[in-house]
Amino acid sequence: MRLLGRFKGLSSKIHLAFLISVVVPVTVVGLVGMFYALHTLKNETLQHLDQEVASRAAGMAHFLDQLTSELLYLASSSLLGDLATQMAASGQSLSREVRQRLERDYTAFARAYPYIYQVRFLSARGVEVVRVDRRDGRLYVVPEDELQDKVDRYYVHEGMGLEPGQVYVSPLDLNVEHGRIEIPERPVIRFATPIADRKGVKRGLLIINLRAEFVLNQVQEMASGRGGVAYLFDRSGFYVSRSGVTQEDAPALRMQSAEALTGFMPRPLLTNILGGKRGTEVLGEWIVAHAPISIGETLADRSDSSMGWSIALAFPRNRLFEAVFNLYLLYSVLALSLVVTAVAGFVLSRHLLRPLTVLSQETEEIAKGHFSRRAEIRGQDEIADLGRRFNTMAAGLEQSYKALEEQRDRLESLVQARTAALERERQSLATIIEHNVDGILSLGPDGTIERANRAAEQLLGGPLAGQPLGRVWPDSREHLAEAMASAQARRVDLLRDRRLLALSIAPVAPDGRCEGHIVVVRDVTEERRLQDERRELDRQMFQMEKMGTLGELAMGLAHEIGNPLTGMKTVLQLLLEEQGLSDRVRRYLQRVQDEVDRLSAFLRTFHGFSAPQETHPASCRLEEALEDVLLWTRKEARSRGVQISYAPCYGPVPGLWADPRQLKQVLLNLVINAIHAMPDGGDIEVGMCARSADTQGPVPRMRFCVQDTGIGIPAEVLPRIFDPFFTTRADGSGLGLAVVKKIAMQHGADIHVESAPGQGTRFELVWPIEPGAAGNGTWPALSDTTCVKGCRYG
C-alpha cells in the first residue's frame, strides 16, 4: 500500500507517461534499429571497401597515364630529334657532347620520379645507346662499355612496331640483365615509344622501367592498417603480393603463378580478377575486394597495347567488421542509460514539481507589470536557485524599466538638440551653396531643376527652378539623358552663349535607388583656351627640337657622303679623259657619273635643312626675290603649262626683314611644290598685303601667300606636310616644306596652310617687316584670305 501511495499525484503521472511515451518506444526502436544497423553497417563496409579498391585502381590508372604523358614529353625533346637525324647520317655513333646531354636529361628525369627504375635509349637494332639506372637508391649512369644488346627482348620488337607518338606498355615482367633474370627478382613494367628522325624514319626506342613494387606499395597502404594482403595481378596469369607489414619487414617481391592462390581463392574469383572484373566477395574468415586498372585518356589515344592489371585486397573478417562488434556494446550502454533515466525521472519529478506552481503564479504577475513581486522558494537545490534567479530577474526588470523611462527622457532632449544642430548645418550649407562661384543645380528624379544657386542662374541666364535640364540645352538633350542614366558621376562639356561650360552630374542614391542628381556647372572657357595655347606651345617647342636634331643628322650625313662623292666624281672625270676607251666603257662611266651627280643633287637638299644655319637678315623686297625665283622656275613652269602671277599691294609697302638667300629659298620651294601639284597645268598666284592686327602687334608683320589650282592635299596628309622626309611624290625628298618651316621659325614668322582636294593649296606666311618701318604709315589691309590677281609671269 505504501508503494502504491507513492505513485499518486502529478509527478507519478508524469513519470508513468515518460516511461510509456519514451522508454518503451526507444527500447522497441533500438532493438529493430540494432538489427538493421548491423546489417546496413556490414553492407556499407563491404561497399566502401569495393569503392576504395576501385578508387585506388583509378588512381593507379591516372598515375600510369601521367607517366605515359611524361614519356611522350621526354621523347618530344629537340635533342632526341637531332640525335635521330645524326644516327640516320652516321649510324649508331654518338658524339660525347650529345651523350652527356642525354645522360644529364635522363638523370634529372629519374631524380624527379623516384619510382622510375631505368631510363634507356636503344637504337633501332636494339643496342643500348644511353642508360641511367637506380641502384641502392642512387642514380647510376651506365658507362658505354657496360651497355647491352637487347635485340632478343620481346618489348624491343613490339615497341619498334608502333608509330612515333604511340606508347607500348609491357606486361608485368622480371628485369633481365645480360640474358639472366636479375637477383633479387625485380618485377617491372616497361613503357616505350619509337623515336623518328626528321623524315619520319624510326631510329630508336625510348624506354622507362617502372618498379612494380611502387604500384603494389600504393595498394599496400590500404591493407597495412587492417592486417590485409595486397595483390597486383597481370592478366597473363602472374601476380606479386605484399602483406600489411611495415616497410622494413616487407620481403622482396617475387612473381608467382595465379595457380598458387587456388587454395585461398576459388578459381571463379581468380577468373574474375584476371578477366578485369570488379567486385567484393566473402571467403569464410576473409573478405576479398578486386578492381581492374583501366586505361587512361593518354594511353587510350597513344597506345596500341592493352594494359592487363588488376589489384586485389584481402582482409580478415574480424578486423574489417570490428566497428560492428563495438556497436553491440554501444546499444548495451544505451539500454542501461534508459533504466537509470527512468528511475531518476521519478525522483526528480516529485521534487521539482512543487515549486513550479509558485513560479508560474509570480511570472503571471510580472507579465502584468507588477515588477515588485517576488517568489519565495526555500532550499539549496537548483529549483531554489531558479527561484532566486527569478527574483533577481524581477528586480533587474524593475530597474531596467526605470532606466528606460530615464533614457527616453534623455533621448528626447538629444533629438531636440540634434535637430537644432542639423538646422544650423543646413542653413550653413545653403549659404555656402548660394555663394559658391560654381553653379550648383539640384535635380529631381524626373530631371526637373528643383533648386539653383545664384552662380548657376548667372551662368545659365535667369531663374531655373521648375525647368527640365534638357530645356536649358535643347540641342544636347540626348547627351544629358545618357549622362543622367549612368549610376556613376559623369562629366559633360556643353556650349552656351559662346562659352564652354563643364557639367559634373552625380546621382543621389543613398540606398541604391536614384532620387535625383546634383549638377555642378563651371565656366572653363578661359581655362580651355590657356590649355590649348599651352599644348600648341609645347607642340612648337617639340617641333623645333625635332627639326634641330634632324638638321644635325642631315648635316653629318651630307658631310660624310659628300666628300667621297667628290673624290668619285674626280676619278670618273679623269677616266673619261683617258684615250682609247671603248664607247661601251665610256657609256658605263658616264652613267656612273650621272648617278653620282644625282646623289650629289639629293645631298644638296639636305643643305637647306641642316642645322644650325647662320642668318643675315636685311630689308628685302618680295618682288625682287620673286623675280629671281620666277627666272629659275620659268622653264619648268612652261613645260608643264603653268602660269605664275604676282599681285602686289596697292601703295608702298615696307621691306621684309629676312635673309635674302633664305627668303628666295622659301619662295623657290613653295613655287616648285605648286608646279609639281599641277601635272595638267594651272595658275600660281603670289600676293602680299597686311591685316590690321598684324601691323599693330609688338612685332609688325606683312603677309604674303603662294596659291595654286592644283590637286590639293588630303585632310589626313595635311598635318604631316612639314615633317622631315615625309613626301607623297615618288621622286621627292620630303625636305622642301621642312626647310620652309625651319627658315620661317628662324625669322620669327608664322606659316598657315589651307587646302582641299581638287581645289588647290594656299600657303600664307606672316613675316616680320624691317625694324623702324612700323611708324612710316599704314598699308593696304588684307580683308579676305584670297590672293588678288595681278601681273602674269611665265
Residue pairs with C-beta under 8 A, 6 or more apart in sequence:
6 12
7 16
9 350
10 353
11 346
11 349
11 350
11 353
12 346
12 349
12 350
14 349
14 353
15 342
15 345
15 346
15 349
18 342
18 345
18 349
19 342
23 338
23 341
23 342
26 338
27 335
27 338
30 331
30 334
30 335
34 327
34 328
34 331
37 327
38 324
38 327
41 323
41 324
41 327
42 321
42 324
45 320
45 321
45 323
45 324
46 280
46 282
46 287
46 289
47 280
49 280
49 287
49 289
49 313
49 315
49 320
50 278
50 279
50 280
50 289
50 291
52 222
52 289
53 222
53 278
53 280
53 289
53 290
53 291
53 311
53 312
53 313
54 278
54 291
56 218
56 219
56 222
56 291
56 311
57 278
57 291
57 292
57 293
57 294
57 310
57 311
58 294
59 218
60 215
60 218
60 219
60 293
60 309
60 311
61 293
61 294
61 295
61 296
62 296
63 215
63 218
64 169
64 210
64 293
64 296
64 299
64 307
65 295
65 296
65 297
65 298
65 299
66 296
66 298
67 113
67 191
67 208
67 210
68 167
68 169
68 191
68 296
68 298
68 299
68 302
68 303
69 298
70 109
70 113
71 167
71 191
71 193
71 206
71 208
72 165
72 167
72 193
72 298
72 302
74 80
74 105
74 109
74 206
74 208
75 193
75 195
75 206
77 105
79 98
79 101
79 102
79 105
80 102
80 121
80 195
80 206
81 195
81 197
81 198
82 98
83 94
83 98
83 102
83 121
83 195
83 203
83 204
84 195
84 196
84 197
84 198
84 203
84 204
85 197
85 198
85 203
86 94
86 95
86 98
87 93
87 94
87 123
87 197
87 203
87 204
88 197
88 199
88 201
88 203
92 123
92 125
92 127
92 129
94 129
94 130
99 129
99 130
99 144
102 121
102 129
102 130
103 130
103 132
103 141
106 119
106 121
106 130
106 132
107 132
107 139
107 141
109 116
109 119
110 116
110 119
110 132
110 134
110 139
111 139
114 134
115 210
115 211
115 214
116 134
116 208
116 209
116 210
116 211
117 133
117 134
117 175
117 186
117 188
117 209
117 210
117 211
118 131
118 132
118 133
118 134
118 175
118 188
118 207
118 208
118 209
119 131
119 132
119 207
119 208
119 209
120 128
120 130
120 131
120 132
120 206
120 207
120 208
120 209
121 128
121 129
121 130
121 131
121 195
121 204
121 205
121 206
121 207
122 128
122 129
122 150
122 156
122 204
122 205
122 207
123 129
123 203
123 204
123 205
124 160
124 202
124 203
124 204
124 205
125 151
126 149
126 150
126 151
126 152
126 153
126 156
126 205
127 147
127 148
127 149
127 150
127 151
128 142
128 147
128 148
128 149
128 150
129 147
129 204
131 141
131 142
131 147
132 139
132 140
132 141
132 142
133 139
133 140
133 142
134 140
148 177
148 178
150 156
153 176
154 170
155 168
155 170
155 173
155 190
155 192
155 207
156 205
158 168
158 170
158 305
159 168
159 192
159 193
159 194
159 205
159 207
160 194
160 202
160 205
162 168
162 193
162 194
162 304
163 194
164 193
164 194
164 195
164 196
164 200
164 202
165 193
165 302
166 193
166 194
166 302
166 303
166 304
167 191
167 192
167 193
167 298
167 299
167 302
167 303
167 305
168 190
168 191
168 192
168 193
168 303
168 304
168 305
169 189
169 190
169 191
169 299
169 303
169 305
169 307
170 189
170 190
170 191
170 192
170 305
171 189
171 234
171 235
171 236
171 308
172 187
172 188
172 189
172 212
172 232
172 234
172 236
172 238
172 240
172 255
172 309
173 187
173 188
173 189
173 190
174 181
174 182
174 185
174 186
174 187
174 188
174 255
175 181
175 182
175 185
175 186
175 187
175 188
175 209
176 182
184 252
185 252
185 253
185 254
185 255
186 211
186 213
186 253
187 211
187 212
187 213
187 240
187 253
187 255
188 209
188 210
188 211
188 212
189 209
189 210
189 212
189 215
190 207
190 208
190 209
190 210
191 207
191 208
191 210
192 205
192 206
192 207
192 208
193 205
193 206
193 302
194 202
194 204
194 205
194 206
195 202
195 203
195 204
195 205
195 206
196 202
196 203
197 203
212 232
212 240
212 253
213 240
213 242
213 253
215 232
215 309
216 230
216 232
216 240
216 241
216 242
216 253
217 242
217 247
219 230
219 231
219 232
219 242
219 311
219 313
220 230
220 242
220 244
220 250
222 228
222 230
222 313
223 229
223 230
223 242
223 243
223 244
223 313
223 314
223 315
224 244
224 245
224 246
225 244
226 244
226 315
226 316
226 319
226 320
227 244
227 315
227 316
227 319
228 243
228 244
228 313
228 314
228 315
228 316
228 319
229 241
229 242
229 243
229 244
229 313
229 314
230 241
230 242
230 243
230 244
230 311
230 312
230 313
231 239
231 240
231 241
231 311
231 312
231 313
231 314
232 239
232 240
232 241
232 309
232 310
232 311
233 239
233 258
233 273
233 274
233 309
233 310
233 311
233 312
234 308
234 309
235 274
235 275
235 276
235 308
235 309
235 310
236 308
237 257
237 258
237 259
237 274
238 255
238 256
238 257
238 258
239 255
239 256
239 257
239 258
239 261
240 253
240 254
240 255
240 256
241 256
242 250
242 253
243 250
258 270
258 273
258 274
261 270
262 270
264 283
264 286
264 314
265 273
265 283
265 288
266 283
269 281
269 283
269 288
269 290
272 279
272 290
273 290
273 310
273 312
274 310
276 292
276 308
276 310
277 290
277 292
278 290
278 291
278 292
279 289
279 290
280 287
280 288
280 289
280 290
281 287
281 288
282 317
284 317
285 316
285 317
285 318
286 314
286 315
286 316
286 317
287 314
287 315
287 316
287 317
287 320
288 312
288 313
288 314
289 312
289 313
289 315
290 310
290 311
290 312
290 313
291 310
291 311
292 309
292 310
293 307
293 309
293 310
293 311
294 307
295 303
295 306
295 307
299 307
351 381
351 383
352 383
355 375
355 377
355 383
355 384
355 386
355 387
356 383
358 375
358 376
358 377
358 387
359 375
359 377
359 386
359 387
359 390
362 373
362 374
362 375
362 390
362 394
363 390
365 373
366 373
366 394
366 397
371 394
371 397
371 398
371 401
372 394
372 398
373 394
374 391
374 394
375 387
375 390
375 391
376 387
377 383
377 384
377 386
377 387
377 388
378 384
433 440
433 453
434 453
434 454
435 453
435 454
436 453
436 455
437 455
438 455
438 520
438 521
438 522
439 452
439 453
439 455
439 456
439 457
439 458
439 459
439 460
439 519
439 520
439 521
439 522
440 452
440 453
440 455
440 456
440 518
440 519
440 520
440 521
441 449
441 451
441 452
441 456
441 464
441 469
441 518
441 519
441 520
441 521
442 449
442 450
442 451
442 452
442 516
442 517
442 518
442 519
443 449
443 450
443 469
443 484
443 516
443 517
443 518
443 519
444 450
444 516
445 514
445 515
445 516
446 468
447 468
447 469
447 470
447 480
447 481
447 484
447 517
448 466
448 467
448 468
448 469
449 464
449 465
449 466
449 467
449 468
449 469
450 465
450 516
451 465
452 460
452 463
452 464
452 465
455 521
456 464
456 521
457 463
457 464
459 496
459 499
459 501
459 521
459 523
460 472
460 496
460 521
461 496
461 497
464 472
469 480
469 484
469 519
470 476
470 477
470 480
470 481
472 496
473 480
473 494
473 496
476 492
476 494
479 492
479 494
480 492
480 503
480 505
483 490
483 492
483 503
483 505
484 490
484 505
484 507
484 517
486 507
487 507
487 509
487 514
488 507
489 504
489 505
489 506
489 507
490 504
490 505
490 506
491 502
491 503
491 504
491 505
492 502
492 503
492 505
493 500
493 501
493 502
493 503
493 524
494 500
494 501
494 503
495 501
498 525
499 523
499 525
500 523
500 524
500 525
500 528
501 521
501 522
501 523
501 524
502 521
502 522
502 524
503 519
503 520
503 521
504 519
504 520
504 522
505 517
505 518
505 519
506 517
506 518
506 519
506 520
507 514
507 516
507 517
508 514
508 515
508 516
508 517
508 518
509 515
543 722
543 741
544 745
546 724
547 611
547 724
547 738
547 741
547 742
547 745
548 611
548 612
550 609
550 611
550 724
550 725
550 738
551 609
551 610
551 611
551 612
551 742
552 610
552 611
554 606
554 609
554 610
554 611
554 724
554 735
555 606
555 610
555 611
557 603
557 606
558 603
558 604
558 606
558 607
558 610
561 599
561 603
562 600
562 603
565 596
565 599
565 600
565 603
568 596
569 593
569 596
569 597
569 600
572 589
572 592
572 593
572 596
573 593
575 581
575 589
576 586
576 589
576 590
576 593
581 589
602 733
605 733
605 735
605 736
606 735
608 665
608 669
608 735
608 739
608 743
609 724
609 735
609 738
609 739
609 742
611 742
613 662
613 746
615 659
615 662
615 746
615 747
616 659
617 657
617 658
617 659
617 747
618 657
618 658
618 659
618 660
618 770
619 654
619 655
619 656
619 657
619 770
619 773
620 655
620 656
620 657
620 658
620 660
620 663
621 655
621 656
622 656
622 663
622 686
622 688
622 704
623 646
623 648
625 660
625 663
625 664
625 667
626 646
626 667
626 686
628 664
629 664
629 667
629 668
629 671
630 644
630 671
630 793
630 794
632 668
633 644
633 668
633 671
633 672
633 675
634 793
634 794
636 672
636 675
637 643
637 644
637 675
637 684
637 794
638 794
640 675
640 678
640 679
640 681
641 678
641 680
641 681
641 682
642 674
642 675
642 678
642 681
642 682
642 683
642 684
642 794
643 682
643 683
643 684
643 792
643 793
643 794
644 671
644 683
644 684
644 685
644 686
644 792
644 793
644 794
645 683
645 684
645 685
645 686
645 789
645 790
645 791
645 792
645 793
646 685
646 686
646 687
646 790
646 791
646 793
647 685
647 686
647 687
647 688
647 787
647 788
647 789
647 790
647 791
648 687
648 688
648 790
648 791
649 688
649 689
649 690
649 779
649 780
650 780
651 779
651 780
652 777
652 779
653 688
653 690
653 702
653 779
653 780
654 702
654 769
654 770
654 773
654 774
654 776
654 779
655 769
655 770
655 773
656 663
656 702
656 704
656 767
656 768
656 769
656 770
657 747
657 767
657 768
657 769
657 770
657 771
658 747
658 767
658 768
659 743
659 747
662 743
662 746
662 747
663 743
665 739
665 743
666 739
666 740
666 743
666 744
666 765
667 686
667 706
669 736
669 737
669 739
669 740
670 706
670 740
670 763
671 684
671 686
671 706
672 736
673 736
673 737
674 684
674 706
674 707
674 708
674 710
674 761
675 684
676 729
676 732
677 708
677 710
677 711
677 712
677 760
677 761
678 684
678 708
678 709
678 710
678 711
679 711
682 708
682 709
682 710
682 760
683 708
683 709
684 706
684 707
684 708
684 709
685 705
685 706
685 707
685 708
685 787
685 789
685 790
686 704
686 705
686 706
686 707
686 787
687 704
687 705
687 707
687 787
687 788
687 790
688 702
688 703
688 704
688 705
689 702
689 703
689 779
689 780
689 781
689 782
689 788
690 701
690 702
690 703
690 779
690 780
690 781
690 782
691 703
691 781
691 782
692 781
694 700
694 701
694 702
694 703
694 766
695 701
695 774
695 778
695 779
699 748
699 768
700 768
700 769
700 773
700 774
701 749
701 766
701 767
701 768
701 769
702 766
702 767
702 769
702 779
703 764
703 765
703 766
703 767
703 782
704 764
704 765
704 767
705 762
705 763
705 764
705 765
705 787
706 762
706 763
707 760
707 761
707 762
707 763
707 786
707 787
708 760
708 761
708 762
709 759
709 760
710 760
710 761
711 757
711 758
712 755
712 756
712 757
712 758
712 759
712 760
712 761
713 721
713 753
713 755
713 757
713 761
714 757
715 757
717 728
718 753
718 755
720 726
721 737
721 753
722 737
722 738
722 740
722 741
723 734
723 738
724 734
724 735
724 738
725 733
725 734
725 735
725 738
726 734
727 733
727 734
740 751
740 763
741 751
744 750
744 751
744 765
744 767
747 767
747 768
748 768
749 765
749 766
749 767
749 768
750 765
750 766
751 763
751 764
751 765
751 766
752 763
752 764
752 765
752 766
753 761
753 762
753 763
753 764
754 761
754 762
754 764
754 785
755 761
755 762
762 785
762 787
764 785
